[in-house]
Amino acid sequence: MELLILKLALFLVLIAAGGFIVFVIKQQKAVYSWSYRLLLMGFVLHTLYFGIQYYNLGVQPILTLKSSLSFFAWTIVGAYLVFHLKFKLMILGSFLTPFAACLLIISSTIPGAEVVVRPAFKSMWLTIHVGTSLMGNGVFAVTFFSAIMYLIQERQIKGKKLGPLYSRLPSLQTLDMINHYSLIYGFPLMTLGMITGAIYAQYALGKYWRWDPKEVWSVITWLFYAILLHERLAVGWRGRRAAIMSIIAFGILIFTFVGTSLWLSDYHSFRSLEGRMVP
């Protein structure tokens, strides 16, 4: 039953992503409205799927790469829906939703496997750690794509090539503001994820810190976002500088999330995508 729900959620998100792309080209509000409704329905079904999985497993269902990518996509869609309520920025969905859809497609192509739910996994600290970390990642996706849009719009203005995309993208001020707010919202989530991760490591492994590659790269990622936040609030970074730093930081975040878990990490790694975690 839950697999059917997940497939239906994926289908709705894919259709919504296509609709958002059409909206960029046609600028028809009806297309956007229906795409938004489909995306919202897909998000609700995706939430239901994770709820059923949590009930069946007794633990947050993100112990595998397959489920983690799916959850990451869920957080991105959730972040977009929240930001849409505040900013009513329709074009943002045309960037975020296709990215979330790609993550879901990748997730769906990874073979499923039986998940070994060890007693140590059934911890409130693990649930909070992974949940807040990935929610922070989802919000930082907004930071990233607002930065991409900023650089595109800035290039059009400076080059005096005001093509069709110029009128479709928001003003530089609006894009910089979204970048600012998403950074402010995402950074506390990332910080909480790191703190609860250390608490969980002490509970499960007897040490707050083990110099695991993913731990090290998580700190590096946190430092990049901390520097960006400090420079924005204390020094007054705006515009292009903040946008470039946001893109660099998100690239490091993606490497930390996927790269270290697949190739470098010890107890954070996914063992051959078999749904097992190294103890």
VOGUPA-649776 format. One line per 10 residues: number of its first residue (from 1); their letters; for each residue x, y negated, z of N, C-alpha, C. Coordinates in steps of 0.001 Angstrom, whole numbers, plus 500000, padded with zeros to 6 digits. Last residue first. Layout:
N
NUM) A) X Y Z X Y Z X Y Z  ...
***
This chain:
279
279) PVMRGELSRF) 527654 500203 511876 527404 499932 513277 528448 498971 513843  526565 499093 508739 527680 499608 509499 527489 499272 510959  523296 499966 507741 524264 498948 508137 525363 499583 508946  521512 501101 504903 522142 501361 506184 523124 500238 506489  520522 501032 502366 519614 500690 503452 520196 500963 504811  522357 501424 500449 521542 502569 500832 520613 502269 501997  524342 499858 499304 522931 499530 499034 522002 500659 499414  526766 500614 500433 526392 501158 499132 524924 500942 498797  525963 499163 503249 526722 500330 502831 526115 500919 501565  526400 495836 503759 525419 496811 503321 526187 497993 502742
269) SHYDSLWLST) 528083 494410 506666 527991 494834 505269 526830 495784 505027  528638 493622 509189 527599 492872 508500 527317 493438 507104  530780 495090 510037 529470 495488 510550 528334 494657 509957  532544 493878 507687 532580 495155 508405 531167 495503 508852  532849 492307 504411 532464 492400 505812 532547 493813 506368  533465 492266 501666 534474 491923 502654 534125 492338 504076  531391 492996 499861 532780 493357 499580 533756 493164 500737  528770 492354 500708 528992 493461 499779 530440 493931 499755  528916 490223 502420 528144 491388 502849 528392 492604 501959  530325 488322 500966 530972 488935 502130 530243 490193 502575
259) GVFTFILIGF) 528365 487786 498871 529724 488289 498622 530357 488979 499807  525944 486823 500127 526001 488031 499296 527404 488618 499230  526499 484729 501984 525299 485562 502103 525427 486882 501355  528857 483555 501098 528781 484091 502459 527629 485067 502592  528050 482731 498541 529143 483691 498687 529104 484345 500067  526069 480909 499294 525698 482090 498517 526787 483154 498611  527678 478988 500647 526598 479700 501346 526217 480983 500618  529248 478022 498599 529894 478760 499697 528858 479563 500461  527205 476748 497157 527992 477812 496531 528693 478673 497579  526444 474840 499009 525499 475918 498689 526206 477064 497981
249) AIISMIAARR) 528705 473180 499022 528314 473878 500254 527367 475035 499945  528624 472178 496389 529763 472971 496846 529376 473811 498067  526204 470753 496509 526368 471848 495550 527513 472759 495965  526771 468834 498451 525656 469764 498649 525789 470978 497736  528805 467382 497240 529110 468147 498447 528020 469185 498727  527299 466194 495189 528398 467107 494857 528748 467993 496055  525535 464612 496744 525022 465637 495836 526099 466666 495506  527201 462822 498069 526423 463776 498856 525910 464924 497983  528151 461419 495797 529065 462088 496709 528340 463177 497511  525766 460354 494625 526599 461323 493915 527517 462112 494862
239) GRWGVALREH) 523880 459428 497464 523972 459640 496032 524907 460726 495569  525863 458584 500339 524613 458640 499596 524912 459078 498169  527266 458271 503527 527321 458899 502207 525932 458919 501589  527593 457058 505996 526682 456463 505025 526790 457025 503633  528827 457887 508280 529622 457121 507313 528747 456450 506258  526784 459161 509766 527745 458259 510407 528475 457352 509422  525102 460611 508000 524547 459866 509126 525499 458816 509678  526787 461678 505999 525546 460990 505632 525067 460098 506765  528832 462828 507456 529151 461764 506510 527906 460990 506079  527383 464767 508887 528088 463689 509586 528366 462516 508648
229) LLIAYFLWTI) 526497 466418 506800 525525 465739 507655 526169 464557 508377  528976 467296 505778 528035 466578 504921 527036 465790 505753  529986 468625 508036 530705 467470 507483 529768 466631 506622  528068 470641 508234 528253 469706 509346 528963 468447 508871  528457 472017 505853 527190 471311 506050 527285 470315 507201  531060 472943 506398 530807 472133 505210 529508 471348 505365  530608 474438 508746 531470 473256 508786 531240 472347 507580  529042 476545 507773 528484 475619 508757 529298 474327 508799  530958 477811 506154 529739 477243 505568 529135 476202 506487  532741 478620 508154 533196 477732 507085 531996 477038 506428
219) VSWVEKPDWR) 531089 480336 509600 531599 479131 510253 532073 478124 509211  530754 482280 507640 529578 481567 508156 529991 480283 508846  533302 483238 507369 532747 482454 506266 531470 481727 506673  533506 484573 509853 534444 483506 509497 533856 482616 508399  531457 486451 509648 531445 485476 510728 532326 484278 510375  532363 487914 507477 531125 487151 507342 530994 486119 508457  534770 489061 508493 534792 488083 507392 533508 487273 507251  534968 489058 512075 534450 489702 510868 534427 488663 509743  535830 488262 514548 536603 487860 513371 536222 488663 512126  534036 488717 516541 534935 489823 516178 535818 489491 514969
209) WYKGLAYQAY) 532322 487424 519346 533045 487109 518101 534033 488227 517807  531132 488391 521589 530461 487306 520884 531063 487085 519497  530867 491857 522233 531723 490707 521956 530913 489654 521214  529195 494028 522428 530011 493708 523588 530948 492537 523392  527374 494722 520544 528753 495155 520328 529694 494819 521484  524821 493798 521310 524951 495058 520571 526368 495605 520540  525254 491433 522826 524300 492451 523275 524565 493799 522617  527067 490040 521260 527433 490383 522632 526540 491512 523161  525511 489755 518961 526761 490503 518883 527232 490926 520279  523465 488085 519927 523152 489462 519533 524411 490320 519454
199) IAGTIMGLTM) 524946 485763 520325 524285 486405 521471 523958 487860 521149  525683 485215 517695 526722 485489 518690 526138 486183 519911  523147 484758 516619 523970 485850 516099 525068 486227 517073  522350 482493 517939 521656 483742 518271 522401 484952 517720  524163 480732 516644 524173 480897 518103 523524 482220 518498  523433 480955 513946 524784 481312 514366 524851 481564 515871  520765 480051 513978 521084 481389 513490 522459 481846 513944  521102 477436 514838 520399 478380 515713 520692 479813 515297  522382 476476 512509 523067 476450 513802 522434 477433 514779  520356 476768 510582 521627 477471 510426 522362 477564 511767
189) LPFGYILSYH) 518484 475007 511722 518148 476424 511531 519415 477260 511385  519835 472536 511637 519499 473138 512932 519138 474622 512817  520042 472283 508709 521217 472436 509569 520888 473001 510959  517517 471860 507517 518210 473137 507347 519337 473360 508335  516722 469249 508134 515888 470380 508555 516658 471703 508516  518793 467718 507032 518447 467552 508443 517622 468729 508960  518642 468562 504375 519861 468800 505148 519573 468710 506643  516164 467582 503669 516366 469032 503669 517629 469409 504428  516645 464805 503858 515712 465454 504770 515907 466972 504814  518590 464411 501780 518839 464009 503167 517946 464780 504136
179) NIMDLTQLSP) 517272 465260 499485 518536 465877 499860 518832 465622 501337  515219 463409 499522 514904 464825 499696 516151 465595 500106  516726 461082 499055 515955 461207 500289 515598 462670 500565  517688 461540 496502 518646 461421 497602 517939 461580 498943  515265 461484 495115 516058 462714 495133 517076 462700 496271  514535 458782 495504 513681 459877 495989 514467 461172 496109  516661 457458 494217 516389 457217 495637 515560 458345 496236  516384 458250 491585 517573 458657 492328 517357 458496 493828  512990 459350 490900 514039 458341 490969 515226 458871 491767  512258 462578 489347 512011 461452 490261 513157 460450 490204
169) LRSYLPGLKK) 511819 463513 485874 512537 463610 487147 512225 462390 488018  510468 462714 483632 509932 463841 484393 510588 463982 485772  511869 460752 482396 510550 460385 482933 509947 461493 483784  514112 462286 481642 514257 461123 482533 512926 460774 483191  513390 464129 479762 513603 464612 481126 513694 463455 482116  513272 462686 477353 512025 463128 477990 512205 463543 479443  516063 460353 477839 515241 461281 477083 513996 461677 477849  517956 457972 477957 516725 458187 478708 515763 459044 477891  520914 457459 478109 520210 458425 477273 518941 458839 478006  522742 455958 479465 521668 455262 478767 520976 456173 477745
159) GKIQREQILY) 524509 457115 481115 524763 457269 479690 523743 456566 478821  523323 456502 483542 524627 455921 483230 524952 456005 481744  520944 458050 483294 520884 456597 483484 522202 455943 483088  521862 460659 482983 521002 460063 481959 520996 458539 482059  523290 460986 485342 523999 461046 484062 523169 460417 482948  521218 460872 487207 522262 459847 487220 523005 459810 485885  519800 463212 486580 519165 461905 486414 520200 460781 486365  521730 465147 487242 521152 465087 485895 520571 463706 485627  522155 464601 489928 523263 464441 488985 522769 464366 487544  519577 465175 490958 520177 463844 491116 521268 463617 490076
149) MIASFFTVAF) 519269 467864 490418 518399 466910 489742 518967 465499 489824  521222 468851 492184 521313 469109 490747 520489 468087 489970  520116 468003 494618 521422 467489 494190 521623 467683 492692  517838 469533 494704 517672 468079 494668 518976 467418 494228  519058 472008 494878 518375 471651 493629 518051 470164 493558  520242 471864 497498 521020 472156 496301 520324 471657 495034  518096 471400 499218 519225 470467 499185 520002 470618 497885  516661 473744 498722 516061 472450 498361 517150 471396 498258  518424 475522 499818 518167 475628 498378 517505 474347 497873  518205 474929 502461 519387 474425 501769 519278 474605 500255
139) VGNGMLSTGV) 515903 476373 503036 515832 474909 503043 517031 474312 502313  516979 478969 502844 515883 478558 501975 515746 477047 501893  518874 478941 504894 519307 479103 503504 518235 478631 502528  517128 478771 507075 518043 477676 506800 518553 477727 505378  516019 481300 506803 515156 480126 506629 516001 478882 506360  518256 482826 507390 517732 482850 506023 516745 481709 505771  518576 482109 510114 519671 481953 509154 519134 481890 507729  516151 482838 511294 516512 481415 511218 517633 481175 510214  516271 485699 510896 515164 484879 510419 515534 483417 510254  518611 486537 512158 518473 486709 510708 517378 485805 510151
129) HITLWMSKFA) 518062 485638 514856 519310 485355 514138 519119 485417 512631  515581 486706 515559 515748 485256 515499 516968 484888 514667  516228 489458 515372 515112 488895 514613 515260 487389 514455  518303 489652 517213 518562 489939 515805 517479 489335 514928  516942 489022 519567 518030 488164 519123 518374 488397 517659  515161 491086 519913 514618 489769 519622 515702 488857 519057  515932 494189 518445 516297 493148 519398 515699 491822 518958  516431 496758 517173 515154 496310 517725 515411 495309 518850  518975 497544 516602 518341 496623 515669 517045 496044 516230  519615 499422 518475 520230 498106 518617 519595 497075 517697
119) PRVVVEAGPI) 518315 501740 517507 517780 501014 518667 518336 499607 518815  518144 501604 513896 518774 502017 515137 518234 501198 516299  516676 502584 511223 516405 501572 512240 516954 502075 513569  517586 503029 508095 517900 503597 509400 517734 502494 510442  515448 503239 505392 516147 502336 506295 516349 503017 507643  515751 504862 502334 515241 504942 503700 516097 504068 504622  515730 502665 499520 516283 503779 500285 515689 503744 501677  515427 501471 496140 515023 501524 497535 515613 502742 498219  517677 499916 493884 516967 501118 494332 516626 501051 495813  517014 496746 492610 517880 497513 493513 517112 498730 494022
109) TSSIILLCAA) 515071 495358 491281 515877 496290 490492 516814 497138 491358  513958 493622 493121 513122 494726 492629 513910 495751 491832  516032 491747 493446 515644 492619 494556 514871 493839 494069  515893 490495 490963 517107 491223 491345 516793 492209 492458  513330 489359 491251 513601 490305 490162 514826 491153 490495  513753 487649 493412 512791 488746 493538 513002 489795 492453  515570 485872 492280 515965 486669 493443 515037 487869 493624  513927 484768 490295 515119 485534 489911 515597 486415 491068  512070 483409 491893 511614 484521 491055 512790 485392 490621  513697 481423 492967 513104 482420 493861 512645 483641 493070
99) FPTLFSGLIM) 514171 480053 490550 515287 480625 491312 514786 481707 492265  511589 479202 489836 512307 480159 488977 513490 480810 489691  511135 477449 492145 510355 478671 491926 511027 479644 490960  512929 475220 491948 513016 476191 493047 512322 477516 492736  512206 473827 489602 513583 474250 489821 513653 475381 490855  509555 473308 489744 510064 473782 488464 511522 474218 488553  509174 472173 492223 508774 473564 492027 509302 474156 490736  509907 469553 491730 510773 470377 492564 510450 471862 492400  507858 468303 490385 508981 468793 489588 509902 469704 490400  506108 467351 492370 505742 468514 491569 506936 469130 490853
89) LKFKLHFVLY) 506134 466294 495435 507044 466229 494292 506859 467482 493437  504990 465621 497892 504149 465737 496691 504975 465670 495411  506251 465444 500361 506701 464547 499295 505831 464574 498034  504884 467191 502157 505418 465908 502611 505664 464930 501459  504109 469413 500702 503119 468759 501556 503575 467366 501963  506535 470139 499581 505492 469601 498708 504426 468882 499531  507868 471195 501726 508334 469915 501186 507303 469296 500253  506372 473578 502006 506422 472597 503087 506837 471226 502556  506884 474845 499569 505502 474536 499938 505449 473490 501045  509690 475154 499719 509091 474301 498694 507676 473887 499082
79) AGVITWAFFS) 509889 476949 501849 510497 475618 501966 509888 474664 500947  508611 479191 500717 508051 478538 501896 508584 477128 502071  510417 479781 498673 509049 479393 498327 508396 478670 499501  512590 480398 500321 512700 479318 499336 511311 478826 498943  511678 482577 501788 512007 481334 502499 512104 480155 501538  511396 484474 499713 510224 484055 500493 510488 482738 501208  514040 484822 498965 513091 484248 498004 511855 483728 498720  514911 486059 501318 515498 484781 500906 514569 484074 499924  513486 488429 501160 513176 487488 502242 513728 486103 501918  514743 489585 498943 513303 489337 498911 512911 488303 499968
69) LSSKLTLIPQ) 517309 489824 499916 517066 488966 498762 515584 488604 498651  516764 491663 501974 517299 490338 502299 517085 489360 501147  515942 493964 500663 514961 493240 501467 515451 491837 501822  518403 494594 499347 517130 494514 498627 516121 493665 499389  520245 494786 501385 520388 493722 500404 519071 493503 499668  518566 495446 504551 519218 495857 503311 519373 494657 502382  517145 494481 506638 518401 495150 506960 519169 495598 505719  514708 493197 507029 515722 492569 506170 517093 493153 506492  512173 493341 508621 512544 494204 507482 513533 493543 506529  512530 493296 512075 512413 492454 510892 512958 493199 509673
59) VGLNYYQIGF) 511036 496227 513466 512163 495298 513353 511950 494476 512095  509171 498158 513262 509462 497671 514597 510619 496701 514627  508232 499224 510920 509622 499483 511294 509929 499104 512731  505513 498439 510780 505894 499844 510546 507289 500165 511076  505596 495686 511286 504766 496564 512127 505202 498020 511995  507218 494834 509208 507654 494617 510592 506881 495538 511534  505598 495494 507020 506900 496131 507191 507410 495996 508624  503475 493726 507444 503229 495179 507475 504536 495928 507708  504849 491273 507134 504142 491582 508376 503891 493080 508527  505731 491422 504517 506724 491437 505588 506082 491744 506939
49) YLTHLVFGML) 503174 491321 503258 504075 492463 503069 505097 492548 504194  502275 488802 504001 501551 489989 504452 502423 491231 504349  504098 487258 502563 504079 487179 504022 503384 488406 504609  503265 487923 499998 504637 488243 500399 504754 488231 501928  500715 486800 500039 500867 488250 499896 502259 488706 500329  501451 484078 500278 500598 484713 501296 500737 486231 501242  502888 483734 497905 503547 483550 499196 502756 484218 500320  500895 484126 495979 502030 485037 496035 502749 484955 497359  499295 481901 496569 498748 483254 496733 499869 484275 496828  501124 479887 495866 500622 479966 497238 500040 481354 497532
39) LLRYSWSYVA) 501372 480403 493140 502540 480502 494012 502112 480641 495467  498791 479865 492285 499332 481220 492131 500541 481424 493042  498691 477123 492877 497752 478056 493523 498272 479483 493452  500706 476174 491154 500825 475985 492602 499917 476962 493346  499575 476779 488697 500853 477394 489080 501044 477311 490592  497357 475117 488720 497163 476566 488706 498445 477293 489112  498684 472611 488749 497728 472974 489800 497524 474471 489872  500194 472607 486373 500855 472584 487683 499917 473069 488779  498152 472611 484511 499121 473715 484517 499820 473778 485867  497004 470168 485115 496206 471385 485297 497115 472612 485347
29) KQQKIVFVIF) 498911 468329 484368 498676 468558 485797 497860 469813 486069  501335 468689 482017 499895 468807 482216 499623 469187 483673  503881 468527 480870 503428 467514 481826 501913 467501 481982  505235 470249 479161 503952 469690 478726 503445 468558 479607  507675 470851 480499 507642 470552 479065 506380 469782 478678  507054 471286 483138 508152 470367 482821 508068 469920 481360  505053 473232 482834 504694 471898 483326 505783 470878 483007  506517 475444 482128 505635 474846 481118 505252 473429 481527  507656 475898 484626 508518 475559 483492 507697 474908 482375  505387 476547 486075 506149 475352 486457 507093 474912 485335
19) GGAAILVLFL) 504667 478945 484799 503793 477777 484738 504517 476491 485081  506770 480611 485537 506550 480288 484128 505688 479052 483960  506244 480659 488285 507515 480114 487796 507397 479731 486323  503747 481957 488293 503851 480574 488775 505126 479918 488266  504523 484453 487381 503584 483664 486583 503653 482196 486981  506206 485153 489550 506732 485076 488181 505825 484235 487284  504386 485175 491662 505498 484224 491694 506096 484057 490286  502715 487275 490847 502164 485931 491001 503267 484876 490994  504525 489446 490876 503830 489078 489642 503317 487639 489716  505217 489528 493600 506239 489264 492582 505593 488797 491289
9) ALKLILLEM) 502716 490238 494669 503343 488968 495051 504397 488568 494028  502432 492752 493532 501470 491708 493179 502026 490333 493525  504526 494058 494779 504521 493936 493320 503567 492832 492865  503661 493922 497460 504913 493278 497052 504953 493063 495541  501332 495464 497337 501249 494061 497749 502489 493299 497287  502453 497910 496664 501502 497285 495745 501368 495796 496047  503892 498390 498975 504608 498216 497711 503721 497554 496663  501896 498750 500893 502729 497552 500979 503515 497299 499692  500830 501205 500000 500000 500000 500000 500869 498738 500000
***
